Amino acid sequence: MPASAIVAGLLIFVAVANPGIPASRLHPWGKPTCLKQDEVTLHNLAYDCCYSQRLRVARWVAYLYTPGGPRQSRRYRGGFTADPRLGPEGPAPADYVGVGRLGLDRGHQAPDASIRRFGPKAQKETYYLSNITPQYQRVNRNIWQELESAIREWAGKSDTVWVVTGPVFNAGRDTQWLGRRRIAVPHAYFCAVRRTGTTGLLALLVPNARNGYSWADAPGFLVSVDSVEKLTGLDLFPRLKPAEAQRLESAPARQLWPRPDKRRGP
C-alpha cells in the first residue's frame, strides 16, 4: 500500500478520535490549500498543518489563540517526537541532532506558549516534528518569539486571533538539507494574522538568517498576503469574498497593531 494511503487512513482515525477545534472555528475564511501529491493535511487538537513529504516540514500551520481555556502554567517537559501518523519516512529526533552547531533551533510553527491554552494533550502535539522547522536561533529566539508574544497580546482579554504561518523556499536558490531524511531548511517564514476587534490583516515575511533580527525590525517585514501567496503557491484564505480579498490581501498593512505593554516595542 502506498505511504500516502497509509497516512490518509491514519488521518481519518485521528480526526474521529480527536476532533479538537472545529474547522469552522479554526478556518473561518477557509482552509489554506494543500493540493500537491506529496502533501497531507494533519489535524491536531488545536492546530492544522499541511505537511510536505518531499520537504519534510509543514508548508503551512493554522492555529488560533484565545484567552479562554485551560491555563497551563508550565512548559511541556517532554522531548520532540516523530509524528506517529507519518511512519518511518517522517522526521525523527535523530535528524535534528547537532543542529545547534549550525546555529539552528527546532523552531515551532504552532507555538507551545499559545497552544497550551487548549490543554496538555494539545500542547504535547506542538512537539511533533511535523510542526517543527530548522530555524536559525537568532530568528527563533528574537523576532519570531516576539511575534508569537505579540499575537497573544493582540488577543487582549477577549479577542480571538487567527494565524497562518509557514516556511518560504525561494525559487532558484539552493536549499540546505538536514539529517538522513533530508529536512529542508527554509529561506524565510511568513505569518498572516487576523483578529476580532479589527477588520484588518497583518502579514510578515521574515528571512531565516543566521544573524537574525529584533522586534524593532518587524515593521520592515510587513508585506501583502498576495506577495506571500505568490512566493508559496498557497491560497491562505480561500473563502474570502473577492472584494474583501482585494481589500485585505493586495497591499501590506501600514503598521503593526499596538501591543498593550508599550515597553515591549512597536
ABEGO torsion letter per residue (X at the ends): XBAAAAAAAAAAAAAAABAEBBAAAABAAEBBBBABAABBBBBBAABBBBBBAAAGBBABBBBBBBABEBBBABBBABBBBBBAAAEAABBBAAAABGAAAAGBBBBBABBAAAAAAAEAAAAAAAABAAABBBBBAAAAABAAAAAAAAAAAAAEAABBBBBBBEBBBBBGBBBBBBEAAGBBBBABBBBBBBBBGBABBBBBBBBBBAAEBBAAAAAAABBBAAAAAAAAGBBABAABBAAAAAAAAABBBABBBBBABAAAEX
